[in-house]
Amino acid sequence: DAGVTQSPTHLIKTRGQHVTLRCSPISGHKSVSWYQQVLGQGPQFIFQYYEKEERGRGNFPDRFSARQFPNYSSELNVNALLLGDSALYLCASSLGAKAHYGYTFGSGTRLTVV
Amino acid sequence: GESVGLHLPTLSVQEGDNSIINCAYSNSASDYFIWYKQESGKGPQFIIDIRSNMDKRQGQRVTVLLNKTVKHLSLQIAATQPGDSAVYFCAENVGQGGKLIFGQGTELSVKP
């Protein structure tokens, strides 16, 4: 079985640009969460989607948005990129919305903003 | 922020020794805790979890201890192997939500 798939694996963007990151969950998983991991720190929660509805939002500005599609895949969008948005963006999928269902993380998208 | 860790602590052990990684969690209302292992270039990988109604849980070569009085979590790895070298994170969860709050990571280095 394929794990959580994220694309692209790496990308470089210029300040002010927009970026879209994509995540395909494990087959059968209906929940997708997004995390930002700055170098040397633990991941920070951005969003959780379950059954195409937003279930949680972290302390991130409105420049960050996300959505989940009918096939449970998800996109994370970031507008007006800042240098500080440079990070590893992780997607985690789960069977259900509650943490005890267990999360499987993808390998992430490494975003560099220059 | 909710996750601190600008200076990643490092634990260096000899192959075959036991390792103990500690974590102080932030929210006294947290009722579910997870340890993750993160290797370079990969996402966090589940190791073991524990609910707040337990003090100890054992897995294969790993044991998690929870002390709710002082909001402390530890991960013990028995007979540490070079393949255990990675960054280890604890994470906490509150109530019925899905949000995880990750703690400060610890880099484990195993010397052969």
Interface residues (C-beta under 8 A of the other chain):
Chain A: V4 S31 S33 Y35 G40 Q41 G42 P43 Q44 F45 Q48 Y50 R55 G56 G58 N59 L90 A92 S94 A97 K98 A99 H100 G102 Y103 T104 F105 G106 S107 G108
Chain B: G1 E2 S3 V4 G5 L6 H7 L8 Y32 I34 Y36 G41 K42 G43 P44 Q45 F46 D49 R51 F89 A91 N93 Q96 G97 G98 K99 L100 I101 F102 G103 Q104 G105
